[in-house]
């Protein structure tokens, strides 16, 4: 059932050959250079958004005027929006990196089978 052509079960010399071939390809992608920064930005947005929503909730519990509570609800929704946007940015760039490597591996294995 296991496919012997996965990187997990690769022999060390085959894995080294794969890594050498990938290094020779030298794929030029302008978007891949800023990927770590975008992943970090996504994490920061998630944390800041959750913190803003939590602070808005805590502040709203001490408010008596419904107008103040309404403004805190707006702030909490803004914080949740930041958190969701951060999650989207994080998922887009982290999954994009994984899929790029997976595609390179798939192309490499297909070339190896054809040869």
KAVEN-V201350 format. One line per field, one symbol per residue. ss: DSSP state (A for helix, B for strand, O for the rest). psi: psi as a letter, one per 40 degrees, with the letter a starting at -180 (. if undefined). burial: I if it has 24 or more other C-alpha atoms within 12 Angstrom, else O. Layout:
# KAVEN-V201350
ss = ???
psi = ???
burial = ???
This chain:
# KAVEN-V201350
ss = OOOOOOOOOOOAAAAAAAAAAAAAAOOOOOOOOOAAAAAAAAAAAAAAAAAAAAAAAAAAAOOOOAAAAAAAAAAAAAAAAAAAAAAAAAAAAAAAAAAAAAAAAAAAAAAAAAO
psi = dhheeiddeiiddddddddddddddfhhhddddedddddddddddddddddddddddddddeidhddddddddddddddddddddddddddddddddddddddddddddddddd.
burial = OOOOOOOOOOOOOOOOOIOOOOOOOOOOOOOOOOOOOIIOIIIOIIIIIIOIIOOIIOOOOOOOOOOOOOOIIOIIOIIIOIIIIIIOIIOOIIOOOOOOOOOOIOOIIOOOOOO
